C-alpha cells in the first residue's frame, strides 16, 4: 500500500481498525411512503398504464442500473391476478376495484388489492432475480401456513402458485393484509412499558419456534409440492402430530444455493439429517462453482493497492477445502446437543417486517418469510436486527440502561438522541433478559464465546469467489487459533496448520484490508448511504451522482504522483458499470 493511499485512509480514520467490519447502526424507524392506487386495467401485459406495476420504482442505482432494473421487471396479467384474488376469497367480497404497488423489497413486489366491499389483501410477486424459482414461493407459502398452525401471527395464505404456468403468468402468493401497524412507524409512540411488552411478546413467539422438534436442515414445504425423494420428515422421533401429514422438510431455499449458474449445477441442497453434511455442502457448492466458472482477477480499488496482484480461484478452492477440514468440529459431537437442534427463525427481522397492535404494543403480525431455512441452532442464534445492541462496545455485564443524569441540561437535539439511544438499549436489554428466563437454548448459544467466530466461518465459506482471498483466510486463521476451545476436540490435533511467517505477513495484509473495508463503508455513507449494489433513494439520486463524482475526483487526486496507485484506481474503481459473474 502506497503512502498516498495510506494518507487518504488515515484521513478517514480507518487504519486503526483491525477487527471485522461492523456496519453503522441503523435507526429503528424507517420512512414509509404512501402510493396512489392504480385503477383496474385490462388483462393485457404491455400497456403503458401497467408499466409502473411491472417496473422497479422504489429507488435508483448508481451503477449497473440496467441490470438491477431488468432483474426487477416482472410483467404479469393484471386482470388474471384480480380474478385469482376474487376466486381465492370465494367471491365473498365482490370484484377487485383497485390495485396499488405497496412495497418493493430485495426479492419481490407487494401489491394491495381492494375489493368492492372494502376488503383488502396482499399479492406478492417475486422478481426474476428471486431464487430458487418454484422452491422459494412453494416454501414461503408452506412456511406461513405452518406457522399459523403453531400460533405464530403471520399472514394467512389465501392462494399461491409456485410456477408461472398459470393465467397470471407469474408465480404469486395471495395473502392476508397484516393487521396492526408497522413497528417502524409506531416506534416513537411506544412508551417504556410498551417497549417491554413488545419485546416480551416477541420472545414468547421465538420460544415457540425454538421448541419445535424439526428433524432436518432445509426448508418447509407442503408434501404435495415436492417429490417424495426430496422429503425428510417434519419432526424427529416418528412424531404423529397432525401437521406431519401435510408438511415436510425439503431442499434449502437459501438464495446462495441457487444463485446464478448454481441453479444448473448438481449440488447437494438437502434436506440434511446430519448437520455436518450441511456445513460441508455450504462450501462444496462454492468449490464446484469455482472449479467450473472461477477466473483469476484482481481485487477492486482500494484493495488492489495492497500489491497482492492477480488472485487465483485455485487458491480460493484450497481455502474452501481447508474449511471442510474444520467443519466436522464446529458443532458438538452429541447429535442431541441443543446447538445441533434444527431451528427455524425469521430470515430478516427488521422493524419494517414487524406489525404491532397500536392498543397494546404486542406483536400482531410478522411478514416477509421468503427464503426461510431450518438450520442448526448455533448457526441461527443471535440478535434479530430489530433487537440488536445499539452500542459498538459489547460489555460482558448486562446492566439495565438509564437516561443520562444531565439529560435536562442537554441541547434539545442531544436530548432527543439520548432518549432514542436509551429506548434502543432498553429493547436490547429486555430481549436479552427475557431470553434468559424463557428461552434457555438460545441464551446458552448467545453466551458461547465462539458463537460469532463459528457463524462467520460458515458464512464466509458460502460466499462466491470474487478475487478476495483475505476474508475467508482470516476466519480460518482465527478458528485454528481457538481450536482447543471447540467442542469435543480435547484429544484431537487441529487438521489445519499455518506457518508462523505466513501468519505474520498475513496479519499486516488483513489489517490493511479491513481498514479499506471501513473506508468503502464510509465512502458509501458519503454517497447518500448508497448500498453495496449502488442503490439510493429516488429523492437522493441527483445528489448521490454529484457526490460520487466528487469522491471519485478526490480519490483520483490522492493517487496522483504514484503511477501504481493511479493504475489501480483507473482499473479498479469499485462504483462502475461492469460485467457481473454469477
Residue pairs with C-beta under 8 A, 6 or more apart in sequence:
1 305
1 306
1 307
1 512
2 305
2 562
2 564
2 565
3 562
4 558
4 559
4 560
4 561
4 562
4 565
5 302
5 305
5 558
5 559
5 565
6 15
7 558
8 302
8 519
8 555
8 558
9 15
9 302
9 515
9 516
9 519
12 518
12 519
12 522
14 515
14 516
14 518
14 519
14 522
15 512
15 515
16 515
17 514
17 515
17 518
18 510
18 511
18 514
18 515
19 514
20 456
20 474
20 514
21 514
21 517
21 518
21 521
22 392
23 521
24 521
24 525
25 388
25 390
25 392
26 385
27 420
28 183
28 184
28 187
28 351
28 386
28 420
28 423
28 424
28 427
29 184
29 185
29 187
29 188
29 351
30 184
30 350
30 351
30 352
32 182
32 184
32 185
32 352
35 100
35 101
35 102
36 100
37 98
37 99
37 100
37 112
37 114
38 49
38 50
38 52
38 53
38 98
38 99
38 100
38 101
39 98
40 78
40 79
40 82
40 96
40 97
40 98
40 99
41 47
41 49
41 50
41 78
41 79
42 78
42 79
43 77
43 78
43 79
43 80
44 50
44 77
45 54
45 75
45 76
45 77
45 78
45 169
46 75
50 75
50 78
52 101
53 78
53 99
53 101
53 111
54 73
54 74
54 75
54 76
55 69
55 72
55 73
56 68
56 69
56 72
56 73
56 104
56 109
57 101
57 104
57 538
58 103
58 104
58 538
59 535
59 536
59 537
59 538
60 535
60 536
60 537
60 538
60 541
60 544
61 68
61 69
61 533
61 534
61 535
61 536
62 527
62 530
62 534
62 535
62 536
62 541
62 544
62 545
62 548
62 575
63 534
63 575
63 576
63 577
63 578
64 533
64 534
64 577
64 578
64 580
65 534
67 580
68 533
68 534
68 535
70 128
71 127
71 128
71 129
72 104
72 109
72 127
72 128
72 129
73 128
74 109
74 125
74 126
74 127
74 128
74 170
75 169
75 170
76 125
76 168
76 169
76 170
76 172
77 167
77 168
77 169
78 99
80 166
80 167
80 168
80 169
81 99
81 111
81 113
81 123
81 168
81 172
82 95
82 96
82 99
82 113
83 167
84 159
84 161
84 166
84 167
84 168
84 172
84 174
85 96
85 113
85 115
85 121
85 123
85 158
85 159
85 174
86 93
86 94
86 95
86 96
86 115
87 159
88 158
88 159
88 174
89 115
89 119
89 121
89 158
93 115
93 116
93 117
93 119
94 115
94 116
94 117
95 115
95 116
96 113
96 114
96 115
97 114
97 115
97 116
98 113
98 114
99 111
99 112
99 113
99 114
99 123
100 111
100 112
101 109
101 110
101 111
102 110
102 111
102 112
102 122
103 109
103 110
104 110
105 368
107 126
107 127
107 129
107 130
107 136
107 255
107 370
107 371
108 124
108 125
108 126
108 127
108 130
108 370
109 124
109 125
109 126
109 127
110 122
110 123
110 124
111 122
111 123
111 124
111 125
112 120
112 121
112 122
112 177
113 120
113 121
113 122
113 123
114 120
115 121
120 177
121 158
121 174
121 175
121 176
121 177
122 155
122 174
122 175
122 176
122 177
122 178
123 172
123 173
123 174
123 175
124 172
124 173
124 175
125 170
125 171
125 172
126 136
126 137
126 170
126 171
126 370
130 136
130 370
131 255
131 258
131 259
131 263
132 251
132 253
132 255
132 257
132 258
132 263
133 171
133 258
133 263
134 162
134 163
134 171
135 162
135 219
135 221
135 226
135 250
135 251
135 253
135 258
136 253
136 370
136 371
137 160
137 161
137 162
137 171
137 172
137 173
138 160
138 162
138 221
138 222
138 225
138 226
139 219
139 220
139 221
139 250
139 253
139 371
139 372
140 173
140 253
140 369
140 370
140 371
140 372
141 157
141 160
141 162
141 173
141 222
142 220
142 221
142 222
142 225
142 247
143 219
143 220
143 344
143 369
143 372
144 154
144 155
144 156
144 157
144 173
144 175
144 369
145 157
145 222
146 220
146 243
146 247
147 154
147 369
148 154
148 156
149 243
150 208
150 209
150 212
151 208
152 205
152 208
152 209
152 366
153 205
153 363
153 364
153 365
153 366
154 365
154 366
154 367
154 369
155 175
155 176
155 177
155 178
155 365
155 367
156 175
156 176
157 173
157 174
157 175
157 176
158 174
158 175
158 176
159 173
159 174
160 172
160 173
160 174
161 168
161 171
161 172
162 171
162 225
163 171
164 170
164 171
178 355
178 364
178 365
178 367
179 355
179 357
179 364
179 365
180 355
180 356
180 357
180 358
180 363
180 364
180 365
181 355
181 356
181 358
182 351
182 352
182 354
182 355
183 198
183 351
183 352
183 354
183 355
183 356
183 386
184 350
184 351
184 352
184 354
186 356
186 358
187 351
187 423
189 358
190 198
190 361
190 423
191 361
192 423
192 426
194 360
194 361
195 361
195 423
195 426
195 427
195 430
196 426
196 430
197 360
197 361
197 362
198 356
198 361
198 362
198 363
198 427
199 387
199 427
199 430
199 431
199 434
200 430
200 434
201 361
201 362
201 363
202 354
202 363
202 384
202 387
202 431
203 431
203 434
203 435
203 438
203 439
204 438
205 363
205 366
206 345
206 435
206 439
206 442
207 438
207 439
209 343
209 344
209 345
210 341
210 343
210 377
210 439
210 441
210 442
212 235
212 343
212 344
213 235
213 236
213 237
213 239
213 341
214 234
214 235
214 236
214 249
214 341
214 342
214 343
214 344
214 374
215 232
215 233
215 234
215 235
215 236
215 249
215 273
215 342
216 232
216 233
216 249
216 270
216 271
216 272
216 273
216 342
216 374
217 249
217 252
217 270
217 271
217 272
217 273
217 275
217 278
217 342
217 373
217 374
217 375
217 376
218 232
218 249
218 250
218 251
218 252
218 270
218 271
218 272
218 373
218 374
219 249
219 250
219 251
219 252
219 253
219 254
219 270
219 372
219 373
219 374
220 234
220 247
220 248
220 249
220 250
220 344
220 372
220 374
221 231
221 247
221 248
221 249
221 250
222 246
222 247
222 248
223 231
223 245
223 246
223 247
223 248
226 248
226 250
226 251
230 250
230 251
230 271
231 248
231 249
231 250
231 271
232 248
232 249
232 250
232 270
232 271
232 273
233 239
233 244
233 248
233 249
234 241
234 243
234 244
234 247
234 248
234 249
235 241
235 244
249 270
249 271
249 342
249 374
250 270
250 271
251 257
251 269
251 270
251 271
252 269
252 270
252 271
252 373
253 370
253 371
253 372
253 373
254 371
254 373
255 371
256 262
256 285
256 462
256 463
256 464
257 267
257 269
257 285
258 269
259 464
259 582
260 581
260 582
261 289
261 292
261 293
261 582
262 285
262 289
265 285
265 288
265 289
265 292
266 288
267 281
267 284
267 285
267 288
268 277
268 281
268 284
268 285
269 281
270 278
270 281
272 278
272 281
274 335
275 331
275 335
275 340
275 342
275 375
275 376
276 327
276 328
276 331
278 375
278 376
279 327
279 328
279 330
279 331
279 458
280 324
280 327
282 458
282 461
282 462
283 320
283 321
283 323
283 324
283 327
283 461
283 462
284 324
285 462
286 320
286 461
286 462
286 463
286 464
286 465
287 317
287 320
287 321
289 464
289 465
290 313
290 316
290 317
290 320
290 465
291 313
291 317
293 581
294 313
294 316
294 317
294 465
295 313
295 581
296 310
296 311
296 312
296 313
297 310
297 311
297 466
297 467
298 304
298 308
298 309
298 310
298 311
298 467
298 571
298 572
299 306
299 308
299 311
299 467
299 468
299 572
300 467
300 572
300 573
300 574
301 555
301 568
301 569
301 571
301 572
301 573
301 574
302 516
302 519
302 520
302 555
302 568
303 468
303 513
303 516
303 572
304 568
304 571
304 572
305 564
305 565
305 568
306 509
306 512
306 513
306 516
308 469
308 509
311 467
311 468
311 469
313 465
315 469
316 465
316 469
316 472
319 469
319 472
319 473
319 476
320 461
320 472
322 476
322 496
323 457
323 461
323 472
323 476
325 495
325 496
326 457
326 476
326 479
326 480
326 495
326 496
327 458
327 461
329 483
329 486
329 487
329 488
329 489
329 492
330 378
330 454
330 457
330 458
330 486
331 337
331 339
331 340
331 376
331 378
331 487
332 339
332 340
332 487
332 488
333 487
333 488
334 340
334 488
337 487
338 377
338 441
338 444
338 445
339 376
339 377
339 378
339 444
339 445
339 448
339 487
340 376
340 377
340 378
341 376
341 377
341 441
342 374
342 375
342 376
342 377
343 374
343 375
343 376
343 377
343 380
344 372
344 373
344 374
344 380
345 372
345 380
345 384
346 353
346 366
346 368
346 369
346 372
346 384
347 368
347 369
347 370
347 371
347 372
347 373
348 368
348 385
349 366
349 384
349 385
349 386
349 387
350 385
350 386
351 385
351 386
353 366
353 367
353 368
354 363
354 365
354 366
354 386
355 363
355 364
355 365
355 366
355 367
356 362
356 363
356 364
357 363
357 364
377 441
377 442
377 445
378 445
378 448
378 451
378 454
378 455
379 454
379 455
379 458
381 442
381 445
381 446
381 451
381 455
382 446
382 451
382 455
383 389
383 428
383 431
383 432
383 446
386 427
387 427
387 428
387 431
388 428
389 425
389 428
390 421
390 424
390 425
390 428
391 425
398 429
398 432
398 433
399 429
400 426
400 429
401 422
401 425
401 426
401 429
402 422
403 418
403 419
403 422
404 410
404 418
407 415
407 418
407 419
408 415
410 418
432 443
432 446
435 442
435 443
435 446
436 443
445 451
449 485
450 482
450 485
450 486
453 475
453 478
453 479
453 482
454 479
456 475
457 475
457 476
457 479
460 471
460 472
460 475
461 472
463 471
463 472
464 581
464 582
466 581
470 506
470 509
470 510
470 513
471 513
473 506
473 510
474 506
474 510
476 496
477 498
477 503
477 506
479 486
480 494
480 496
480 497
480 498
483 489
483 494
498 506
520 574
523 551
523 575
524 530
524 531
524 532
526 547
526 551
527 536
527 544
527 547
527 548
527 551
527 575
528 536
528 537
528 540
528 543
528 544
528 547
529 536
530 536
530 544
530 548
530 575
534 575
536 544
548 575
552 573
552 575
555 569
556 566
556 569
558 565
559 565
559 566
559 568
559 569
560 566
